[in-house]
Amino acid sequence: MQKTKNNNNLVWFRNDLRTIDNAVLFEAQKNSNQLIAVYCFDPRPFAFNKFGFKKTEKHRARFLIETVTDLKAQLNKLNIELLVFHAQPEDIIPNIFTEYNINTVFLQKEWTSEELTIENAVKSKCKNCIWHSVYNKFLYHPDDINFKISDTPQVFTVFKKKLEKHVDIRPELNISKYSEDNRIENNTKIPSLHDLGFEDFDHHTHSAFPFQGGETHAINRLQDYVFNTKKLGYYKKTRNSLVGKDYSSKFSPWLANGSLSARTIYWNIKKFEEEHFKNESTYWLIFELIWRDYFKYISLKHSNQIFKLKGILQKDYTWKTDQNSIQNWINGETTSDFVNANMLELKNTGWMSNRGRQNVASYFAKSLELDWRIGAAYFESLLLDYDVHSNYGNWMYVAGVGNDPRDRTFNVELQADRYDANGKFRNLWLQPSLF
């Protein structure tokens, strides 16, 4: 790698893998002589967790590889090099500091334990450097909200009412292109699935998410769903469906790894409303983005309590850890064919509908009375759109230790009759010859 003469800024990419509306990139471009970017495929998220699941399984691993590959291409258009390593950040980034005379690091602000542990490990090895952590995940920016984070309401409806008619959404940020002088020699390589410990595999033919990772594919999907097909206009009517790629927006995997921003979605919805029509469906997708924000504010408020058995409500329940029941749930071998079909879809595609997630989680935590953290850890392993705040927020909610004041239990058979009345979804996934 070629050394540079000037002091440089470094962007450390994590779950903000985009160039459009990226506040970290935007801030890093201010008063910088040169800008270098780095991404580390840290081996730890591909290791086994305490419940025996790989923290990242093959579906999300491939999606991440596709995403970083696209990020590198998009940055290349801006004359910004992305250095990519398959190593722990604390073993790589200090060397980059020395090699390129880095004096300032820009990164997305994180607040959950594992991310902070890694960040602090890097900081401990990088002395005499300025660190800028930038909020980069929200629809409603934390600096704009009209209450203290410590006063985040315990009920979503109150949260929504405080914000949606009183706080403005910031405009998207535009990222500038550098001159050719910003380029450096870059011989680093993006790891393959095999490098990360997986074999190559094909998309399942029944997958409801047949899309690739990366900002380019995210923007294409946004354009198609909102403007080309105008499926946005029917979102509220179709969002509880179970089969096909268009019953919901499918934006969540790109949102989860930051290759698409919530603001970009919001402003495209607003553009659609101006150019075409505004209805309950166009609002409802914004409503879902507010839910996403809500779980981020809940995790900001309660910190690592979202990972604890008693949840944020500190409720004492008797939880089981029966391995047979857990494996039957994972393998789609419970007494509920609706649960089974959803779990087989997840296992084979890395995707499950919102309706399915609510039902299988409720079945796990309420009907089987199993430790909800085990279910959350399995979702973390398998889901393409795993997001730490939404995942643990939703699991707490369903398990009765989170933000649901009603503490409901889903009747999975009634849910199946309502949302899969003709059995189309169950027949799709429960065919004996399918696997």
C-alpha positions as a Markdown table, in Angstrom:
| # | Residue | x | y | z |
|---|---|---|---|---|
| 1 | Met | 0.0 | 0.0 | 0.0 |
| 2 | Gln | 1.2 | 3.5 | -0.9 |
| 3 | Lys | 1.8 | 5.9 | 1.9 |
| 4 | Thr | 0.5 | 9.5 | 1.7 |
| 5 | Lys | 2.1 | 12.7 | 2.9 |
| 6 | Asn | -0.8 | 14.6 | 4.4 |
| 7 | Asn | -2.8 | 13.9 | 7.5 |
| 8 | Asn | -5.9 | 11.9 | 6.5 |
| 9 | Asn | -9.4 | 11.1 | 7.7 |
| 10 | Leu | -10.5 | 7.5 | 8.0 |
| 11 | Val | -14.1 | 6.3 | 7.7 |
| 12 | Trp | -14.6 | 3.0 | 9.6 |
| 13 | Phe | -17.6 | 1.4 | 8.0 |
| 14 | Arg | -19.8 | -0.9 | 10.1 |
| 15 | Asn | -23.5 | -1.1 | 9.7 |
| 16 | Asp | -23.7 | 2.0 | 7.5 |
| 17 | Leu | -22.7 | 0.5 | 4.2 |
| 18 | Arg | -23.9 | 3.2 | 1.7 |
| 19 | Thr | -22.8 | 6.4 | 0.0 |
| 20 | Ile | -26.3 | 8.0 | -0.3 |
| 21 | Asp | -27.4 | 9.9 | 2.8 |
| 22 | Asn | -24.5 | 8.7 | 4.9 |
| 23 | Ala | -23.8 | 11.2 | 7.7 |
| 24 | Val | -20.5 | 9.6 | 8.6 |
| 25 | Leu | -19.2 | 10.1 | 5.1 |
| 26 | Phe | -20.6 | 13.6 | 5.0 |
| 27 | Glu | -18.9 | 14.7 | 8.2 |
| 28 | Ala | -15.6 | 13.0 | 7.2 |
| 29 | Gln | -15.5 | 15.0 | 4.0 |
| 30 | Lys | -15.4 | 18.3 | 5.9 |
| 31 | Asn | -11.9 | 19.8 | 5.9 |
| 32 | Ser | -10.2 | 16.6 | 4.9 |
| 33 | Asn | -7.0 | 16.5 | 2.8 |
| 34 | Gln | -7.6 | 12.9 | 1.9 |
| 35 | Leu | -10.2 | 10.3 | 2.9 |
| 36 | Ile | -9.6 | 6.6 | 3.2 |
| 37 | Ala | -12.3 | 4.0 | 4.2 |
| 38 | Val | -12.0 | 0.6 | 5.8 |
| 39 | Tyr | -14.3 | -2.4 | 6.5 |
| 40 | Cys | -13.4 | -5.4 | 8.5 |
| 41 | Phe | -15.0 | -8.8 | 8.2 |
| 42 | Asp | -14.5 | -9.5 | 11.9 |
| 43 | Pro | -14.4 | -13.3 | 12.5 |
| 44 | Arg | -16.3 | -12.9 | 15.8 |
| 45 | Pro | -19.8 | -12.4 | 14.2 |
| 46 | Phe | -19.3 | -15.7 | 12.3 |
| 47 | Ala | -18.4 | -17.6 | 15.5 |
| 48 | Phe | -20.9 | -19.5 | 17.7 |
| 49 | Asn | -22.7 | -17.8 | 20.5 |
| 50 | Lys | -23.5 | -19.1 | 23.9 |
| 51 | Phe | -26.7 | -20.7 | 22.7 |
| 52 | Gly | -24.9 | -22.8 | 20.1 |
| 53 | Phe | -25.9 | -20.7 | 17.0 |
| 54 | Lys | -23.5 | -19.0 | 14.6 |
| 55 | Lys | -24.1 | -15.3 | 15.2 |
| 56 | Thr | -24.2 | -14.9 | 11.4 |
| 57 | Glu | -25.3 | -17.7 | 9.2 |
| 58 | Lys | -24.9 | -18.2 | 5.5 |
| 59 | His | -27.8 | -16.1 | 4.1 |
| 60 | Arg | -26.7 | -12.9 | 5.9 |
| 61 | Ala | -23.1 | -13.6 | 5.3 |
| 62 | Arg | -23.6 | -13.7 | 1.5 |
| 63 | Phe | -25.8 | -10.6 | 1.7 |
| 64 | Leu | -23.0 | -8.8 | 3.5 |
| 65 | Ile | -20.4 | -9.8 | 1.0 |
| 66 | Glu | -22.6 | -8.5 | -1.8 |
| 67 | Thr | -23.2 | -5.3 | 0.1 |
| 68 | Val | -19.5 | -4.6 | 0.8 |
| 69 | Thr | -18.7 | -5.4 | -2.9 |
| 70 | Asp | -21.2 | -2.8 | -4.0 |
| 71 | Leu | -20.1 | -0.3 | -1.4 |
| 72 | Lys | -16.5 | -0.6 | -2.8 |
| 73 | Ala | -17.8 | 0.1 | -6.3 |
| 74 | Gln | -19.9 | 3.1 | -5.2 |
| 75 | Leu | -17.0 | 4.6 | -3.2 |
| 76 | Asn | -14.7 | 4.0 | -6.2 |
| 77 | Lys | -17.0 | 6.3 | -8.2 |
| 78 | Leu | -16.2 | 8.9 | -5.6 |
| 79 | Asn | -12.5 | 8.2 | -5.8 |
| 80 | Ile | -12.5 | 6.9 | -2.3 |
| 81 | Glu | -10.7 | 3.6 | -1.7 |
| 82 | Leu | -12.3 | 1.0 | 0.6 |
| 83 | Leu | -9.7 | -1.2 | 2.3 |
| 84 | Val | -11.3 | -4.5 | 3.2 |
| 85 | Phe | -9.8 | -7.1 | 5.7 |
| 86 | His | -10.9 | -10.4 | 7.1 |
| 87 | Ala | -9.6 | -9.7 | 10.6 |
| 88 | Gln | -10.5 | -8.1 | 13.9 |
| 89 | Pro | -10.6 | -4.3 | 13.6 |
| 90 | Glu | -8.2 | -3.8 | 16.6 |
| 91 | Asp | -5.6 | -5.8 | 14.7 |
| 92 | Ile | -6.0 | -3.8 | 11.5 |
| 93 | Ile | -7.0 | -0.2 | 12.1 |
| 94 | Pro | -3.9 | 0.7 | 14.2 |
| 95 | Asn | -1.7 | -0.3 | 11.3 |
| 96 | Ile | -3.7 | 1.9 | 8.9 |
| 97 | Phe | -3.2 | 4.8 | 11.3 |
| 98 | Thr | 0.5 | 4.4 | 11.0 |
| 99 | Glu | 0.6 | 3.6 | 7.3 |
| 100 | Tyr | -1.5 | 6.6 | 6.2 |
| 101 | Asn | -0.8 | 9.2 | 9.0 |
| 102 | Ile | -4.4 | 9.1 | 10.1 |
| 103 | Asn | -5.4 | 11.7 | 12.7 |
| 104 | Thr | -9.2 | 11.6 | 12.7 |
| 105 | Val | -11.6 | 8.7 | 12.5 |
| 106 | Phe | -15.3 | 9.0 | 11.6 |
| 107 | Leu | -17.7 | 6.2 | 12.4 |
| 108 | Gln | -21.3 | 5.5 | 13.0 |
| 109 | Lys | -22.4 | 5.9 | 16.6 |
| 110 | Glu | -23.2 | 2.5 | 18.2 |
| 111 | Trp | -24.4 | 1.9 | 21.8 |
| 112 | Thr | -24.9 | -1.8 | 22.3 |
| 113 | Ser | -22.3 | -3.8 | 24.1 |
| 114 | Glu | -20.5 | -5.9 | 21.5 |
| 115 | Glu | -20.1 | -2.9 | 19.2 |
| 116 | Leu | -18.8 | -0.8 | 22.0 |
| 117 | Thr | -16.3 | -3.5 | 23.2 |
| 118 | Ile | -14.8 | -3.7 | 19.7 |
| 119 | Glu | -14.7 | 0.1 | 19.3 |
| 120 | Asn | -13.0 | 0.5 | 22.7 |
| 121 | Ala | -10.4 | -2.2 | 21.8 |
| 122 | Val | -9.5 | -0.2 | 18.7 |
| 123 | Lys | -9.3 | 3.1 | 20.5 |
| 124 | Ser | -7.0 | 1.6 | 23.1 |
| 125 | Lys | -4.5 | 0.9 | 20.4 |
| 126 | Cys | -4.9 | 4.2 | 18.6 |
| 127 | Lys | -3.4 | 7.0 | 20.7 |
| 128 | Asn | -3.4 | 10.7 | 19.9 |
| 129 | Cys | -6.4 | 10.4 | 17.5 |
| 130 | Ile | -9.6 | 12.3 | 17.3 |
| 131 | Trp | -12.8 | 10.1 | 17.1 |
| 132 | His | -16.1 | 11.4 | 15.7 |
| 133 | Ser | -19.1 | 9.1 | 16.3 |
| 134 | Val | -22.0 | 10.2 | 14.2 |
| 135 | Tyr | -25.7 | 9.2 | 14.6 |
| 136 | Asn | -26.5 | 7.7 | 11.3 |
| 137 | Lys | -29.4 | 5.2 | 11.7 |
| 138 | Phe | -32.5 | 7.2 | 12.6 |
| 139 | Leu | -35.5 | 8.7 | 10.8 |
| 140 | Tyr | -35.9 | 11.2 | 13.7 |
| 141 | His | -32.4 | 12.4 | 14.6 |
| 142 | Pro | -31.6 | 12.2 | 18.3 |
| 143 | Asp | -30.6 | 15.9 | 18.3 |
| 144 | Asp | -34.0 | 16.9 | 17.0 |
| 145 | Ile | -36.5 | 15.0 | 19.3 |
| 146 | Asn | -38.6 | 16.9 | 21.8 |
| 147 | Phe | -37.8 | 14.8 | 24.8 |
| 148 | Lys | -34.8 | 13.4 | 26.6 |
| 149 | Ile | -33.7 | 9.9 | 25.5 |
| 150 | Ser | -34.1 | 8.9 | 29.2 |
| 151 | Asp | -37.7 | 10.0 | 28.9 |
| 152 | Thr | -38.5 | 7.8 | 25.8 |
| 153 | Pro | -42.1 | 6.7 | 26.4 |
| 154 | Gln | -42.7 | 3.0 | 27.3 |
| 155 | Val | -45.7 | 2.9 | 24.9 |
| 156 | Phe | -45.1 | 3.3 | 21.2 |
| 157 | Thr | -48.3 | 5.3 | 20.5 |
| 158 | Val | -47.1 | 8.0 | 22.9 |
| 159 | Phe | -43.7 | 8.0 | 21.3 |
| 160 | Lys | -45.3 | 8.4 | 17.8 |
| 161 | Lys | -47.6 | 11.2 | 18.9 |
| 162 | Lys | -44.8 | 13.2 | 20.4 |
| 163 | Leu | -42.8 | 13.1 | 17.1 |
| 164 | Glu | -44.7 | 12.7 | 13.9 |
| 165 | Lys | -46.5 | 16.1 | 13.8 |
| 166 | His | -43.9 | 18.1 | 15.8 |
| 167 | Val | -40.4 | 17.1 | 14.6 |
| 168 | Asp | -39.2 | 17.5 | 11.1 |
| 169 | Ile | -37.3 | 14.8 | 9.2 |
| 170 | Arg | -33.9 | 16.1 | 8.0 |
| 171 | Pro | -33.1 | 16.2 | 4.3 |
| 172 | Glu | -30.9 | 13.6 | 2.7 |
| 173 | Leu | -27.2 | 14.3 | 2.7 |
| 174 | Asn | -25.2 | 14.6 | -0.5 |
| 175 | Ile | -21.7 | 13.1 | -0.7 |
| 176 | Ser | -19.1 | 14.8 | -2.8 |
| 177 | Lys | -16.7 | 13.2 | -5.3 |
| 178 | Tyr | -13.0 | 13.5 | -4.7 |
| 179 | Ser | -10.3 | 14.1 | -7.3 |
| 180 | Glu | -8.1 | 11.3 | -8.6 |
| 181 | Asp | -5.5 | 12.5 | -6.1 |
| 182 | Asn | -7.4 | 10.9 | -3.3 |
| 183 | Arg | -6.8 | 7.4 | -4.6 |
| 184 | Ile | -4.3 | 5.1 | -3.0 |
| 185 | Glu | -2.9 | 1.7 | -3.9 |
| 186 | Asn | -5.4 | -0.9 | -2.7 |
| 187 | Asn | -4.6 | -4.6 | -2.9 |
| 188 | Thr | -7.0 | -5.8 | -0.3 |
| 189 | Lys | -9.7 | -8.4 | -1.2 |
| 190 | Ile | -13.2 | -9.0 | -0.1 |
| 191 | Pro | -13.5 | -12.5 | 1.5 |
| 192 | Ser | -15.6 | -15.2 | -0.1 |
| 193 | Leu | -18.3 | -17.3 | 1.5 |
| 194 | His | -15.7 | -20.1 | 1.8 |
| 195 | Asp | -13.3 | -17.7 | 3.6 |
| 196 | Leu | -16.1 | -17.0 | 6.1 |
| 197 | Gly | -16.7 | -20.7 | 6.7 |
| 198 | Phe | -19.6 | -21.4 | 4.3 |
| 199 | Glu | -20.2 | -23.3 | 1.1 |
| 200 | Asp | -21.7 | -21.6 | -1.9 |
| 201 | Phe | -25.5 | -22.1 | -2.2 |
| 202 | Asp | -28.4 | -21.0 | -4.5 |
| 203 | His | -31.4 | -18.9 | -3.6 |
| 204 | His | -34.3 | -21.1 | -2.7 |
| 205 | Thr | -36.9 | -21.1 | -5.5 |
| 206 | His | -39.7 | -20.2 | -3.0 |
| 207 | Ser | -37.8 | -17.3 | -1.4 |
| 208 | Ala | -39.8 | -14.2 | -0.8 |
| 209 | Phe | -36.6 | -12.2 | -0.8 |
| 210 | Pro | -34.8 | -13.0 | -4.0 |
| 211 | Phe | -32.7 | -9.9 | -3.9 |
| 212 | Gln | -29.0 | -9.1 | -3.6 |
| 213 | Gly | -27.2 | -7.0 | -1.0 |
| 214 | Gly | -25.9 | -3.6 | -1.6 |
| 215 | Glu | -26.9 | 0.0 | -2.1 |
| 216 | Thr | -27.5 | -0.3 | -5.8 |
| 217 | His | -30.0 | -3.2 | -5.4 |
| 218 | Ala | -31.6 | -1.3 | -2.5 |
| 219 | Ile | -32.2 | 1.8 | -4.6 |
| 220 | Asn | -33.5 | -0.4 | -7.5 |
| 221 | Arg | -35.9 | -2.1 | -5.2 |
| 222 | Leu | -37.0 | 1.3 | -3.8 |
| 223 | Gln | -37.6 | 2.6 | -7.3 |
| 224 | Asp | -39.5 | -0.5 | -8.4 |
| 225 | Tyr | -41.7 | -0.9 | -5.3 |
| 226 | Val | -42.6 | 2.8 | -4.9 |
| 227 | Phe | -42.6 | 4.2 | -8.4 |
| 228 | Asn | -42.6 | 1.6 | -11.1 |
| 229 | Thr | -45.2 | -0.8 | -9.8 |
| 230 | Lys | -46.8 | 1.6 | -7.2 |
| 231 | Lys | -47.1 | -1.3 | -4.8 |
| 232 | Leu | -46.5 | 1.2 | -2.1 |
| 233 | Gly | -50.1 | 2.3 | -2.6 |
| 234 | Tyr | -51.4 | -1.1 | -1.5 |
| 235 | Tyr | -48.9 | -1.7 | 1.3 |
| 236 | Lys | -51.3 | -1.7 | 4.2 |
| 237 | Lys | -53.6 | -4.1 | 2.5 |
| 238 | Thr | -50.9 | -6.6 | 1.6 |
| 239 | Arg | -48.3 | -6.3 | 4.4 |
| 240 | Asn | -49.7 | -9.2 | 6.4 |
| 241 | Ser | -49.5 | -11.6 | 3.5 |
| 242 | Leu | -47.0 | -14.5 | 3.4 |
| 243 | Val | -46.1 | -15.5 | -0.2 |
| 244 | Gly | -44.2 | -13.5 | -2.8 |
| 245 | Lys | -41.7 | -10.7 | -3.1 |
| 246 | Asp | -44.2 | -7.8 | -3.3 |
| 247 | Tyr | -46.6 | -8.2 | -0.3 |
| 248 | Ser | -44.3 | -6.0 | 1.6 |
| 249 | Ser | -41.5 | -3.5 | 0.7 |
| 250 | Lys | -38.7 | -5.9 | 1.7 |
| 251 | Phe | -36.5 | -2.9 | 2.5 |
| 252 | Ser | -35.5 | -4.2 | 5.9 |
| 253 | Pro | -32.3 | -6.2 | 5.0 |
| 254 | Trp | -30.8 | -3.1 | 3.4 |
| 255 | Leu | -31.9 | -1.0 | 6.3 |
| 256 | Ala | -30.4 | -3.4 | 8.7 |
| 257 | Asn | -26.8 | -3.2 | 7.4 |
| 258 | Gly | -27.1 | 0.4 | 6.5 |
| 259 | Ser | -27.0 | 0.2 | 2.7 |
| 260 | Leu | -30.3 | 2.1 | 2.6 |
| 261 | Ser | -31.3 | 4.9 | 5.0 |
| 262 | Ala | -34.7 | 5.5 | 6.6 |
| 263 | Arg | -34.6 | 9.1 | 5.4 |
| 264 | Thr | -34.1 | 8.0 | 1.8 |
| 265 | Ile | -37.2 | 5.8 | 2.0 |
| 266 | Tyr | -39.2 | 8.6 | 3.8 |
| 267 | Trp | -38.4 | 11.3 | 1.2 |
| 268 | Asn | -39.2 | 8.9 | -1.7 |
| 269 | Ile | -42.6 | 8.2 | -0.1 |
| 270 | Lys | -43.1 | 11.9 | 0.1 |
| 271 | Lys | -42.2 | 12.3 | -3.5 |
| 272 | Phe | -44.6 | 9.6 | -4.5 |
| 273 | Glu | -47.4 | 11.3 | -2.5 |
| 274 | Glu | -46.7 | 14.6 | -4.3 |
| 275 | Glu | -46.5 | 13.0 | -7.8 |
| 276 | His | -49.2 | 10.3 | -7.5 |
| 277 | Phe | -51.4 | 10.0 | -4.5 |
| 278 | Lys | -51.4 | 9.8 | -0.7 |
| 279 | Asn | -53.4 | 7.2 | 1.2 |
| 280 | Glu | -53.3 | 5.0 | 4.3 |
| 281 | Ser | -50.8 | 2.7 | 2.7 |
| 282 | Thr | -48.2 | 5.4 | 2.0 |
| 283 | Tyr | -48.5 | 6.6 | 5.6 |
| 284 | Trp | -48.3 | 3.1 | 6.9 |
| 285 | Leu | -44.8 | 2.5 | 5.6 |
| 286 | Ile | -43.7 | 5.7 | 7.4 |
| 287 | Phe | -45.5 | 4.3 | 10.4 |
| 288 | Glu | -43.3 | 1.2 | 10.2 |
| 289 | Leu | -40.1 | 3.4 | 10.0 |
| 290 | Ile | -41.2 | 5.1 | 13.2 |
| 291 | Trp | -41.5 | 1.7 | 14.9 |
| 292 | Arg | -38.0 | 1.0 | 13.8 |
| 293 | Asp | -36.8 | 4.3 | 15.4 |
| 294 | Tyr | -38.8 | 3.4 | 18.5 |
| 295 | Phe | -36.8 | 0.3 | 19.2 |
| 296 | Lys | -33.6 | 2.2 | 18.7 |
| 297 | Tyr | -34.6 | 4.8 | 21.3 |
| 298 | Ile | -35.7 | 2.0 | 23.6 |
| 299 | Ser | -32.2 | 0.4 | 23.4 |
| 300 | Leu | -30.6 | 3.8 | 23.9 |
| 301 | Lys | -32.7 | 4.4 | 27.0 |
| 302 | His | -32.3 | 0.9 | 28.5 |
| 303 | Ser | -28.9 | -0.1 | 27.2 |
| 304 | Asn | -28.0 | -3.7 | 27.8 |
| 305 | Gln | -31.2 | -4.4 | 29.7 |
| 306 | Ile | -32.7 | -5.3 | 26.3 |
| 307 | Phe | -30.5 | -8.5 | 26.4 |
| 308 | Lys | -31.5 | -9.6 | 29.9 |
| 309 | Leu | -34.0 | -12.3 | 30.7 |
| 310 | Lys | -36.3 | -10.0 | 32.7 |
| 311 | Gly | -36.2 | -7.4 | 29.9 |
| 312 | Ile | -36.8 | -3.7 | 30.4 |
| 313 | Leu | -39.9 | -4.4 | 32.6 |
| 314 | Gln | -37.8 | -6.5 | 35.1 |
| 315 | Lys | -40.5 | -9.2 | 35.0 |
| 316 | Asp | -39.9 | -12.5 | 36.6 |
| 317 | Tyr | -41.3 | -15.5 | 34.5 |
| 318 | Thr | -40.4 | -19.1 | 34.7 |
| 319 | Trp | -38.6 | -19.9 | 31.5 |
| 320 | Lys | -37.6 | -23.3 | 30.2 |
| 321 | Thr | -34.6 | -24.4 | 28.1 |
| 322 | Asp | -35.8 | -27.8 | 26.9 |
| 323 | Gln | -33.6 | -28.7 | 24.0 |
| 324 | Asn | -36.1 | -31.0 | 22.3 |
| 325 | Ser | -38.7 | -28.2 | 22.2 |
| 326 | Ile | -36.1 | -25.8 | 20.9 |
| 327 | Gln | -35.0 | -28.1 | 18.1 |
| 328 | Asn | -38.5 | -29.0 | 17.1 |
| 329 | Trp | -39.2 | -25.2 | 16.8 |
| 330 | Ile | -36.1 | -24.7 | 14.8 |
| 331 | Asn | -36.7 | -27.6 | 12.5 |
| 332 | Gly | -40.4 | -26.9 | 11.9 |
| 333 | Glu | -41.5 | -30.0 | 13.8 |
| 334 | Thr | -44.0 | -28.5 | 16.3 |
| 335 | Thr | -47.7 | -29.3 | 16.7 |
| 336 | Ser | -48.5 | -26.2 | 14.6 |
| 337 | Asp | -48.2 | -26.4 | 10.9 |
| 338 | Phe | -48.3 | -22.6 | 10.7 |
| 339 | Val | -45.3 | -22.3 | 12.9 |
| 340 | Asn | -43.6 | -25.1 | 11.1 |
| 341 | Ala | -44.0 | -23.5 | 7.7 |
| 342 | Asn | -42.7 | -20.2 | 8.9 |
| 343 | Met | -39.7 | -21.8 | 10.5 |
| 344 | Leu | -38.8 | -23.8 | 7.4 |
| 345 | Glu | -39.0 | -20.6 | 5.4 |
| 346 | Leu | -36.6 | -18.9 | 7.7 |
| 347 | Lys | -34.2 | -21.9 | 7.8 |
| 348 | Asn | -34.1 | -22.2 | 4.0 |
| 349 | Thr | -34.1 | -18.5 | 2.9 |
| 350 | Gly | -33.1 | -16.3 | 5.8 |
| 351 | Trp | -36.5 | -14.5 | 5.5 |
| 352 | Met | -39.8 | -14.6 | 7.3 |
| 353 | Ser | -42.8 | -12.3 | 7.1 |
| 354 | Asn | -43.7 | -9.9 | 9.9 |
| 355 | Arg | -46.8 | -11.9 | 10.6 |
| 356 | Gly | -44.8 | -15.1 | 10.8 |
| 357 | Arg | -42.3 | -13.6 | 13.2 |
| 358 | Gln | -44.9 | -12.5 | 15.6 |
| 359 | Asn | -46.5 | -16.0 | 15.6 |
| 360 | Val | -43.4 | -18.1 | 15.9 |
| 361 | Ala | -42.0 | -15.9 | 18.6 |
| 362 | Ser | -45.2 | -15.9 | 20.6 |
| 363 | Tyr | -45.4 | -19.7 | 20.2 |
| 364 | Phe | -41.8 | -20.0 | 21.5 |
| 365 | Ala | -42.1 | -17.7 | 24.4 |
| 366 | Lys | -45.7 | -18.0 | 25.5 |
| 367 | Ser | -46.9 | -21.4 | 24.4 |
| 368 | Leu | -43.7 | -23.3 | 24.9 |
| 369 | Glu | -42.5 | -21.0 | 27.7 |
| 370 | Leu | -38.9 | -21.2 | 26.4 |
| 371 | Asp | -36.2 | -18.6 | 27.3 |
| 372 | Trp | -37.0 | -15.9 | 24.8 |
| 373 | Arg | -33.3 | -14.9 | 24.4 |
| 374 | Ile | -32.7 | -18.3 | 22.7 |
| 375 | Gly | -35.3 | -17.5 | 20.1 |
| 376 | Ala | -33.9 | -14.0 | 19.7 |
| 377 | Ala | -30.4 | -15.5 | 19.2 |
| 378 | Tyr | -31.7 | -17.9 | 16.5 |
| 379 | Phe | -33.3 | -15.0 | 14.7 |
| 380 | Glu | -30.0 | -13.1 | 14.9 |
| 381 | Ser | -28.2 | -16.0 | 13.3 |
| 382 | Leu | -30.7 | -16.6 | 10.4 |
| 383 | Leu | -32.5 | -13.4 | 9.5 |
| 384 | Leu | -31.2 | -11.4 | 6.5 |
| 385 | Asp | -32.5 | -8.3 | 8.1 |
| 386 | Tyr | -31.2 | -8.8 | 11.6 |
| 387 | Asp | -31.1 | -5.5 | 13.5 |
| 388 | Val | -30.0 | -5.7 | 17.1 |
| 389 | His | -32.5 | -3.1 | 18.3 |
| 390 | Ser | -35.6 | -4.3 | 16.4 |
| 391 | Asn | -34.8 | -8.0 | 17.0 |
| 392 | Tyr | -34.4 | -7.8 | 20.8 |
| 393 | Gly | -37.1 | -5.1 | 21.1 |
| 394 | Asn | -39.6 | -7.2 | 19.3 |
| 395 | Trp | -38.7 | -10.4 | 21.2 |
| 396 | Met | -39.1 | -8.6 | 24.5 |
| 397 | Tyr | -42.4 | -7.2 | 23.3 |
| 398 | Val | -43.8 | -10.6 | 22.4 |
| 399 | Ala | -42.3 | -12.3 | 25.5 |
| 400 | Gly | -44.1 | -9.9 | 27.8 |
| 401 | Val | -41.0 | -8.2 | 29.2 |
| 402 | Gly | -40.9 | -5.3 | 26.8 |
| 403 | Asn | -43.1 | -2.5 | 25.5 |
| 404 | Asp | -46.5 | -4.3 | 25.1 |
| 405 | Pro | -48.8 | -3.2 | 27.9 |
| 406 | Arg | -51.3 | -5.9 | 26.9 |
| 407 | Asp | -48.9 | -8.8 | 27.2 |
| 408 | Arg | -50.7 | -10.8 | 24.4 |
| 409 | Thr | -50.4 | -14.4 | 23.3 |
| 410 | Phe | -51.0 | -15.2 | 19.7 |
| 411 | Asn | -53.4 | -18.0 | 18.9 |
| 412 | Val | -51.4 | -19.5 | 16.0 |
| 413 | Glu | -54.3 | -21.6 | 14.7 |
| 414 | Leu | -56.6 | -18.6 | 14.5 |
| 415 | Gln | -53.8 | -16.6 | 12.9 |
| 416 | Ala | -53.3 | -19.3 | 10.3 |
| 417 | Asp | -57.0 | -19.4 | 9.5 |
| 418 | Arg | -57.0 | -15.6 | 9.1 |
| 419 | Tyr | -53.8 | -15.0 | 7.2 |
| 420 | Asp | -53.4 | -18.4 | 5.4 |
| 421 | Ala | -57.0 | -19.4 | 5.0 |
| 422 | Asn | -56.5 | -21.3 | 1.8 |
| 423 | Gly | -53.3 | -22.9 | 3.1 |
| 424 | Lys | -51.2 | -21.6 | 0.2 |
| 425 | Phe | -48.3 | -20.6 | 2.4 |
| 426 | Arg | -48.3 | -23.8 | 4.5 |
| 427 | Asn | -48.6 | -26.0 | 1.3 |
| 428 | Leu | -45.6 | -24.1 | -0.2 |
| 429 | Trp | -43.3 | -25.0 | 2.7 |
| 430 | Leu | -44.7 | -28.3 | 4.0 |
| 431 | Gln | -44.5 | -30.3 | 0.8 |
| 432 | Pro | -42.6 | -33.6 | 1.6 |
| 433 | Ser | -40.6 | -33.4 | -1.6 |
| 434 | Leu | -39.5 | -29.8 | -1.1 |
| 435 | Phe | -36.1 | -30.4 | 0.6 |
